[in-house]
């Protein structure tokens, strides 16, 4: 399995528009973060987790010409705002049309049907995205192109949840602020883990670095990567020195290979 971090920034990205902090002015490419997303490749199957406003740029940067499916974590625009751009994949071999399969829980699926209603209209106009929207039971694994995927439910806030995903020995969790013990149990045996960490200080709707590392210590993966980071994290090169040895800050374009036991 290969995982590519397409974006590792929070909803505003880094640099933040108009900001003059040292992080937003940094020339280190690790400090330039598009909205959070990841691409997972297993044999010849390619999945993307979340398609935010930077989806087009991320696909072009990585030279992606084929995509099998998109897994959505929740409905916020920094995770769904780029869905219209799936039509590039729909029509790349026109007149053959490739439907884009998108997987979401029921709440997120309702939001997608509302926000992109033109893609689900009975009489569509030419060129709209061609989407097959699949809903899943949050408490049951599902299969995409032969790949077993286990949803992991976390609390984004006290009002609603976000969905993480486990694939084999790999888990990807973003926009969590807390997680129930019953969901932590689903992560037993994970060897490579990705967890959101917005900033060092506590936050109402996202893990802080300490929150993320505390969860990592419960799961005890071989290695863990932090994502969904704001400019408040600080310069990558300096901030990473504050982390435990087996925990790293991810950055845009980072690729990791995961070998199953």
N, C-alpha and C positions, 0 to 999 in steps of 0.2 A: 504494500500500500504506500502511495506517495501522497503527502499532504502539502499543499501550497497555500500560504497565507496571502490571500488576495488583498485584504485590508485589515488593519489592526487598530484603527482609530475609533473614537467615540462618535456620537451623532454629528458633531461639528467638524470632524476630521482634524488633522494637524498638518500644516498650520491652520489656526483659526482665523477667519476673515477679520482683518483689522488689528490683530494682536501683534504686539512688538516684544513679547517675552523671548528669552534666550532660546527656548525650544522652538517656537514658531519661526525664529530667524536662523535656526541651525542649518548648516549645509551638510550635515550628516544624513544620508538617505534613510537611515533607520529612524530618524525623527520626523519623517514625512509619512503620515498615516492616512490612507483612504478609509472609508467606512468599512466596518468589520464584515469579513466574509472569508470563506475558505473553500478550496477545491480539493476533492478527494478522488484519487484514481486507484482503482482496483482492477488489475489486468487491463481489459479494454473498456471498462465502464468508468465514466467520468461524471461525478456529482458535484454540485456547488451548494454550500450552505449559505443561504441568504443572497438576495440580489438587491442591494441598496442603490443609492443614486450614482455610485461610481462603477456600477456593473459593466457598462460599456468599456470604460477605460481599463478596467481590470482584465476583461476578456482580450482586448487588443494587446495589452502589455504582455500577457502570457501566451499570445498566439493561439488561442483556443478556436478551433474550427468545428468542433463537435461537442455537444453537451447532452447527456442522457436525461438528467433530471435536476431539479432544484428542491432542496429541503428548506422550509422556512421555520425560523425559531419563534417569531411572533410578528405582529402586524405593523410595528412602528416603521415609519418611512425610511429611516436609515438602514432598514433591513429588507424593504420591499419596493422602494422607490424606483428601481431600475427594471422592473418586470416588463415594461413595454418593450425594452430592447431585446427580449427573447425572439422577436420577429426576425431578427437577423439570422438566427439559427433556423427558424421556420422555413425561410425562403432562400437559403444559401444554395440549394440545388433545384430551384424553381425550373420547371413546373412541379417537380416532386416537393411535397410539403411535409416537413418534419414537425409533428406536434411536440410541444414542450410539456413534459410531465412535471407538475409542481405538487409537492406534498406539504400538507399543513394540518393542524388540528382544526376543529370545526369553527372556533372563534376567529382564527386567522383567515380561514377560507372565506368566511362571510365578509370580512374586510376586503379581501382581494376581489370578490365578486362585485362589491360596491365600488371600490376605487377604480377598477378596470372594467366597468360594466360593459363598455363597448366591445370587449373581447368575448363577452358571453351573450351578446344580443342575439335575438332570433334571426334578424336580418342584418348581418354584419357588413360593414363597408370594406372595400378591398384593402388588404394590407394590414389589417389589425392583427395583433398577436394571436397565434393559434395555441391555445392552452388546454391541456387536460388536467383539471384540478382534482386531486385525490385527497380525501380526508382520512385520517387514521385515528384509532383509539389510543389515547395517550398511555394507557396501561398495557398495551400489547405490542410486541415487535411486529414489524412489517417488512416486506421484501421488495427491493427495487433492482430489477435486472439481475436477480440471483444473489444480491447482497442483503444480508439480514441487518436490519437497523432497529435498535432499541431506543424508544423515546425516554428521555430523562426530564422529569418535570421539576422546574424550579420556580420560586416566587420572584417575579420582577419587582413587585411591590405588594402591598397588602391587598391590592385590588385585582391583580391578574397575574398570570403565569407566563413563563417563557419555556420553550422546549429545547433541551440539549439532545445530543445524539451519541449513542455508542455503536461503534462498528468494530467487532472483534475486540482487540486489546486497546483500541483507541477511543477516547471520549472527547467531545467538543461541547463546552458549556459557555453560553454567553448571555449577558443581561440577567444574571441571577443576582438577587440580594440575599436569598436564603434558600435552603433546600431541606426537605423533610428526611428523617432517618430512613424511611422506607425507600426513598429514591437513591439515597447514598448507597444502600445495599446493592442496587443495580450496577454500581460502579466497581464492585469487588473484582480484583484481578486486572484492572486496567493498568497498562504499562506506560502508555503515553497519553497525557492529558492536557487539554487546553481549557483555560478558565479565564473569565473576564475579570479585570482589575482596573477600575476606572481611575483611581487616584490613591494616595496614601491615607488621606483622611476618610472617615466613615461617610457613607452616602445612603440615602433612603432607598434607592432603587437599583443599586449596583454593588457588587462586592468591592471592597477596598483591597489593596495589596495584602494586608494582614488577613482579611476574610478569605481571600483566595488561597493564600498559603496555608491557612488553617485547614481548609477543605482538602488541599493536596496532602497534608500530613495525615489526614484520616484515611485517604485512599492509598497512599504510599505507592504512587507510580514510580517507574524508573526515572522518568524525566517529565517535567511539566513546563508549559509555555503560557504566558499571560497575554491576553489580548483585550480589545475594546478599551484602549487607554486614552486618556485625555492629555493635554499638554502639561497638566499638573503633576504628571509622573516625573517630569524633569528630563534632562538629556539622557538618551539611551545609555551612552557609554559610562555615565556616572551612576545612574540609577541601578543598573544591573549589579553593581558591586554590593548593593544592599540586600540582595536576594540570597536565599540558601543556594548551595552549589548545584543542586539538581533542578532548580527553577530558573527559567530564563524569560526575558521579555521577547516576545515574537516581534517581527517587523515585516513590512510589506515585501513580498517576493521571497521570503524565507521558504525553503523546501526541506521537508524531513521525510526520510524513508522509515517505514515501520515494518519490521519483519515479525510475522506471527510465530508464536512458539509452536 
